[in-house]
């Protein structure tokens, strides 16, 4: 029988169960790395932060209470480490292509084909255009303030609800909605030249 993340984390908390912890790492390592890569814009740094997230997860297992989703607990740790890293660097994330950050098409469940649906063969011209568009979108997301970027990535790329994001960023749901709207407005402004 497949155990939920919450059940596995209780085993880690109660028994220091390394097997349960390994299952959690395997289940979440790709999506966690994907989140940190998108937020920080640097694969090497994201790998370091992701490892630190799992280390913190292990060491803070004793404080885990299954009152919220396990993913909320995990992303809260990740968010704090990302914001700390940004505060230390005091600079915007450096840009890398998505293929540099997360190799392979199946890096995350939200990966989408770069080919145009109207062009099933994905002509070289279409692929180049899509790569350029993807690069501009990533650049625009990295221009968002950390608060807006965090909300946008968690809702759009990871499909979390406003309620889950509110738990992670520790603010009211209305604030999450406001930050998401502000992020979308900023992105529209940054990406306006692409429409022309």
N, C-alpha and C positions, 0 to 999 in steps of 0.2 A: 504494500500500500504506500502510495506517495504521500509524504508528509508535507504540510504547508511550511512556508518559510518561518512562520511564527512558532510552530511546533519544534522545528529544528533549532531555532534560536533559544527556545526554552531548554532544550537538551544541552546546548552549549553553556547556558547560564547555570543550570543545575549540576551538570556532570562534567563540565569541561570536555565535552564530547567533540574530539577532533574530526571524526567522520562526518558528523552533522555539519560542522563548520566547513569542511571541504565541499560538501554538497551545496551549501549557501554560496561559497566562492564560485563554484562552477556555474551555478544558476545566474549569478549576477555580474560576473567579471566583465563580460562584453558590454552590457548596457551601462555599467558604471564607468568603464574606460571611455565609452562613447560620450557619456555625459560630460566627463571631466575634459576630454579632448575638445568638445564643442565650446565649453565654457572658457578654457584656458587658451585654446588655439595652438597648443604645442604638445606633440605626442610624447616626447621624452619626459617633460614635466608631468604630463597626465599619467604616465605609467608610474612615476614616483608617487604622485598623490594617490593614485588608486591603491598601490601597495600599502601606503600609510592608512588609507581608509579601512582596509581589511585588518590591519594591525590594531587600529583603534577599535574596530568592531569586536575583535577578540578580547582586548583588554577592558572594554566597557560592557561586556556581556552581563556582568553582575548587576548593571543598572537597567537592563532591558525589561520593559513591562509591555506585555502584548495588548496594550489599549489602543494602539493604532497599527496600521500595516507595517510589516517589517521594512518594506521599501522606504517608508517615511523615515524610519530610524537610520537606515543606510544613507539615504540622500541628505539627511540633516548633517551627518558626519562629513560627507563629501562636500556639501555646501560650505561648511565652516572651514575646512582645509583649503578649499579653492579661494575663499575670500581672504584667508590669512596669507596665502601665496601671492594674491594680487596686491594686498597691502604692502607686503615686503618688496615686491618688484616695482610698485608704483608706476606701472606702464601698461599700455594696452597689450592684449595678446598678440603674438606675432602670427602672421597668416601662413597656413600651409594648406595644400590641397587636401580634400577629404581622403584621397587614396594614400597620401603620405601619413595622415593621422591614423586612419583605420583601414588597413589593407584588406582587400577582399570584399566582394559584393555583399556577403551575408554578415557584415560586421555587427549589424543590429537589425532587429525585426522591422524597423521603420525605413531601412534602406530601400530606395526605389531605383528602378532601371533608369539609366540616363537616356535611353533611346526614346524618341518621340513615338507615342502610340500610333500615329499616322504613318510612321516610317519604321516598320517592324525590323528591317535589316539594320537600322541604326547607321545611316551613311556617315562617312568621316566628317562631313560638314555639320550634320546634326549633332554628332558627338562633340565636336569642337565648340559649337554654340552652347550646348548643355554644360560643358565643363566651364566655359566662361561665365554662364549664368550662375552656376553653383558657386564659383569663386566669388562673384559679386555679392551673392546672398550671404555667404560666410563672412565676408569682409564687413557687410552691413550689420550682421548680428554681433560681431565683435566690437562695433562702434557703440552699441547700446551700453548704458550704464550697467554695472554689475547687477543691480537689483532688477532691472528690466530684462537683462539677458537671462538671468536665472529663471525668472517666471516664464519667459518665452520658450527657452529650451525644454524646461520640464513639461510644459503643456503641449507644445507643438511637436517636439521630437520624441518625447517619452510618453506622451498621452496621459499624463497625470491629471486628475480632476483639480479644480480650483481649491476644493476642500483639502486634498492631499498636499498641494503646494503650500497652502496656508499653514499647515502643520509643519512643513519643512522650513519655511522661511519665518515662521512664528509671527504671523500678522493676520489680521482679519481677512476673510474671503473677499470682501469688498475691495481691500487694498490690492489683493492679487489681481482682481478683475481690472482695477484701475491701472496697475503696472503693465498688464498684458495689453490693454488698449493703447497705452502710451508707447509701448514697444512696437506695436503694429503701425501706429502713426509715424513713428520715427523710421521704421523700415520702409514704409511707402515713400517717405521723403528721400531717403538714401537711394532707393531703387528707382525713383522716377525716371532717370535718364535711360533705363533699360526699356521702358515702354516706347520710347521715341524711335 
